[in-house]
Structure formats: C-alpha cells, structure tokens
Amino acid sequence: MSRRRLYTTVLAITTLALPLVLADGAAAAGSATRPAPIAWSPCPEDPTAQCATVRVPLDWAHPRGPKIDLAVARRPATDPAARIGSLQINPGGPGGSARGFAIFGADYFSAEIRRRFDIVGIDPRGVGQSTPILCSADLLAQEPPVLLGSQAEFDARLAYNARLRADCRARTGPLFDHVDMLSVVRDMDYVRAALGDAKLTYYGVSYGSMDAQQYAEMFPDKVRAIVSDSNLDHSLGTRGFLDTEAASAQDSFDEFVKWSDRTPSSALYGQDVRAVWHRVLDRAGRGEIPFPPDPSRPLRPDELISAVFGAFYGPDWVPVADVLSALDTNTPIPVEPPEEEPELPEVVPFPPLAIFCNDWSLPVRDYREYAGHLRRVGRIAPDMLFPPPATSLTAACLGSPAKIANPQHRLRVRDSATPLLLTNALHDPATGYNRALGVARQLGSEGVLLTYDGWGHGVYGRSECVTAAIDSYLISQQLPARGTHCPGVEPPSPPATARTASAWPAAPANPY
C-alpha cells in the first residue's frame, strides 16, 4: 500500500480523528447504566448540526472501570411537532464515521424521515472522534500483497500481521481489544437511553447491518424499528465467507456483461465481453499493461479485479466498459492529476483491522489450505477469480487469536418488540443476496426481507418503491408483505457521443 493510498484511506474512514482519551472510572459522574441527558452544542464543522460526547465504559464487563468518549452528532427533526424520536444511523465500514454521516449526509434520507426524526450518528468506538485505533503509518505502508503464492509468503503475511497488531495495540492501549460489535451495540443502547428514546429506531447499511442484527439479539424488547440494509451474515466461517462473496462478485460481473450486450452506448457493445476481459487480465498477468494511475509500473491482475469490483458498487458500468476497451486497445486512460501529498504523520488512525478481526474468526492453517480456498472461489467466480473484500480481510486477520470478542454464530433473536426489516439488492457485489437470505432464515418470524431486483451496494434511495417501504416501516412500523420485491432501476447510460472516456475507477473507501 503506498503512503498516498494510505493517507486517502485514512481520511475517508476517520473524519477528523482526535487523540486517544482514557480516564479512570472515578472521573465519570453517575452510573454506567444510568446515562445523563446529552449536552449538545453546535458542531465545529457545521453549526447547523449538533455535536456532543458521551462517556461509556471501555469494557462493558466492568462498567465502573475506565471510560472512553464517543463522539455523537445529530440533525434535529425539521418539524418538531411531528417528531417521533431519534433515528440512529451507521454507514458501514468497518470504520465509517456515523458522526460525519449525520453532519454531512443526512440528505441521504427522505424529507419525511428528516421531518419526523432527529438523525443521530455515533462514531463507533475506535473510529473517527470516538477514541480512534492508532497505528504506525510506515508499518501500514509496508502491507504485503493480499494474494499469496507460497508458504514463504504466507509466513511473511503472518509475521506482518503480528507486527501490525502489536504496534496498533501498543499505540492505542486497551481499547484495541474492545472495539467488537457487541461493545458497539451496548454503546448504541446507552446512547438510546441518553437520548430519551424508550426504544431504538435504527438504519444500518453494510457493516452497519451487523449492528442492526446484534442489537435485536441483545435487546429484543428495545426494538422499535430496525432496518438492516445490505446484509452481512455473521454465521459464516472462512469457507462460507469467501464463497458467498465470490458468488456475488461473479453475479455482478455477469450482470455487467448482460448490460453491455444490450446497451449500444457501451464501449464493448457487440463484442465478446468475457473474451476482452480475459485478454486484458492475461496481459496484466504478463506485466504488459502500465498501471494507469502510475504508468511507471505494470498493472497487476488483482488491481484490475479490485477496480472493476469497486465500480459494481454503483454500479458504474459505463466506466468499466470504457476502461476495459481502452486497456484492450492500448488507448490512454484519463487519470486525475495527483494532488500534492500532505506530510503523513508518524501515527494515523486505522480502525478496520481491529474492528473486523474482533468480529470475525477466519482461520486458515497454512498456505496449502489458503491455496485450496483460492482454487475453490476461482471455480465459483471464473471471471472475477477472487472476491476482493473477503480475500483482503481474510488475509488481514491471518494469525489472529483463536478466541475473539464477538465470534460468529447463528442469530438468536427471540420475542423482538418489532420484527426487523432486511433490505438487499438482488445483484449486490459485496453483501450478496445469498447473505441476506441466510440472515432472513435465521430471523424467521423476527424479520422480513424486502428484495430490490436491481444492482449495486446499498438499497435505500434506489427507487421510490424501496424508499417508500423503508420510510413506512421507520415511521409507522408497517412491514411490507413477506416476499415483496421492488423492480430494479437500471442506471442511466449516456450516449457514447455525449461523453468522454472514463477515468480509472476509484476503489470504495470501505469494503462494507
């Protein structure tokens, strides 16, 4: 990972991170289970939003022990007379800033949701301004390749992961081992009580879907209305985690091929798209294609796959077709001029590693087992070959302790006050429909799955059908009928004569 890419990633996932703050239990007034009302003040970034800090236990098993500060922001309901309560939100990640989402992204929600709810975002512990995870910038920049080709490379990855865990733990302190989702869920419930809400109304997308599911499992009587959008299935082990995402990655590539075959404005219209794709992949494997953002070195196949996979989040099919056509014909690809790289500090916030590896145990014994996983997912996804987020996160957690804070298990939601609403695109590349079906089976009568028969990652706002169904549930607690589907809305495609060649696609800031 280059220092430039590292800096961009850090900015995307932390949003104005503050230094580590720990205090002993005597400094916190009141009981950990009896929160005081939140003292709001104008946010420094935007005084039209309100910001605050809430003190919670570092370790919920010891509620009177050391405390950490959670950074919270809210956009008050635009119609106080019609206000229902607070809507807690989480944009995913792992490591996305919900505080920043509330300040800068509240327009993601419909005018009616903003009229009826205070939009409240909590930076999860270890993220952003909520006592962030800190790591060495130089060590992060030394990350070895995700795809490993030998036992020696496997061993080198294990050694690197051990160094990085030790470095981040030493710089962060004891919080490093307490950023799991179960702790975050307890934080959410504590903030719910501090906000004065008798029950939780919540919208979480992607990694935020785990908050939704595990809150309902832990506090079923406190559920008012919980939306789990674009679902992770936390019951999956190493094989299931890799296989489900490989199938989704291949499905998204298949949908891109179908679009190109039926769309005259596609740069690959009338061509054998898979033949073009594999021709470009093979040339990249031989080192024959310069890497567009840095032509001084060759493009690696995994970089090409990751870039195309990231474009499917939109989905942004037009630039994928443009880029593949350009690479196949050796046509220059527009590249944004590089920004002047700021001086990178010695220590930077970097929460994804600690969060994900506290929530997921994905053991791989040795290179032989690792290579077997890659061969299998290659058969599942013969065009995409490997699922980028699942593969990179599995590699990042190699060598993690066998006992983690929040191990995978089948959901056990019983007697929830209100069933959950699950939403998922049929053709989501990252949190595939296969995972949503798994979560729905585990919830049984405690959840209802609304299917968006379209594409991309994240469902809310994709169509009037989807938005109306989610809004109705959040406002009136009215669930759609079981088996409800909303038609897909294909992204607009400008005529080929009305656009210039697309630039190299940027990878998403967060995998989930």
Salt bridges, closest charged atoms under 4 A:
GLU45 OE2 - ARG99 NH1 2.63
ASP46 OD2 - ARG75 NH2 2.72
ASP59 OD1 - HIS178 ND1 3.98
ASP69 OD1 - ARG55 NE 2.64
ASP79 OD2 - ARG115 NH1 2.63
ASP107 OD1 - ARG114 NH1 3.60
GLU112 OE2 - ARG115 NH2 2.99
GLU112 OE2 - ARG116 NH1 3.57
ASP118 OD2 - ARG74 NH1 3.72
ASP118 OD2 - ARG83 NE 2.86
ASP138 OD1 - ARG3 NH1 2.39
GLU143 OE2 - ARG157 NH2 3.20
ASP167 OD1 - ARG171 NE 2.80
ASP177 OD1 - ARG169 NH2 3.08
ASP187 OD2 - ARG125 NE 2.72
ASP189 OD1 - ARG192 NE 2.80
GLU217 OE1 - HIS409 NE2 2.89
ASP221 OD2 - LYS222 NZ 3.23
ASP243 OD2 - ARG239 NE 3.63
ASP243 OD1 - ARG376 NE 2.88
GLU245 OE1 - ARG435 NH1 3.20
ASP251 OD2 - HIS427 ND1 2.78
ASP254 OD1 - ARG274 NH1 3.12
GLU255 OE2 - LYS258 NZ 3.08
GLU255 OE1 - HIS427 NE2 3.75
GLU288 OE1 - ARG283 NE 3.70
GLU288 OE2 - ARG286 NE 2.73
ASP302 OD1 - ARG300 NE 2.92
GLU303 OE2 - ARG297 NH2 2.53
GLU303 OE2 - ARG300 NH1 3.28
ASP322 OD1 - ARG499 NH2 2.80
ASP328 OD2 - ARG279 NH2 2.87
GLU341 OE1 - ARG4 NH2 3.70
GLU369 OE1 - ARG365 NE 3.51
GLU369 OE2 - HIS373 NE2 3.75
ASP383 OD2 - ARG274 NH1 2.51
ASP383 OD1 - HIS278 NE2 2.69
ASP428 OD2 - HIS457 ND1 2.93
ASP453 OD1 - HIS485 ND1 2.83
GLU490 OE1 - ARG262 NH2 2.50
